């Protein structure tokens, strides 16, 4: 019983680490100084580590309300 559970757990871990088919994600971020602390490059790196191509752009005006953008 324990051997079966360990085998099943190993299969699940191997399947979870296998990257899925590569997908391109195109994202455009809009924000102000509140959203300026987001690490956009880290999001792209995280996506790349999961096997996805993360193409992103950003438009930000510091101190401006979102209605201005």
N, C-alpha and C positions, 0 to 999 in steps of 0.2 A: 504493500500500500504506500509506504513512504517513498520507495523507488519510483513508483508511478507518478506521485506528486512532484518529485524532484525533476523527473524527465519532462513533465508537462510545463513546469516553471521554466526550465531551460529552453524549451521550444518557444515559449511566449517571449522570453528575453531576446532570443535570437531574432524573432520576427519583429520585435519592437525596434531593434537597432538597424534593421535593413532599411535603407532609404527607399521610399516609394518612387514611383515614376516622377521625373523632374517636371515641375510646373513653373511657369513664369508668373510672378506676381507683380503687377504694376500698381504702385501706390503713390498717391500725391497727398502730402500732408499740408494742411493749412492751419496756421496758429498765430499766437502772439507771444509775449514774453513769458506767460504762464506755461506754455508748452515748449519753451526754449530749452528746458533741462532734459528733455527726452533724448536719449542716445540713439539716433536713427541708424547710425552705422552698425551699432550692436544688434539692432533688429535685423538688418541685412545679413550680418554674420550668422545670427541664429538661424535665419531662414536657409542660408547656404549650407549650414551644418546639417540641416534636415533634408538636403537634396533639392532645394528649390532655388530658382533664380529670382532674386528680389530686386526689381528695378524701381527706384524711388526718386521722387522730386519733392521739393519743399518750398513753400512761400510763407514768410513770416515777417511781420512788422512789429518790432518791440514797442510795448506800451500802447498799442492800438486796439480798439474793440474789434471783434470779429466782423462787424458790419462794414468796416472800412475795406476789408479785403475783397 
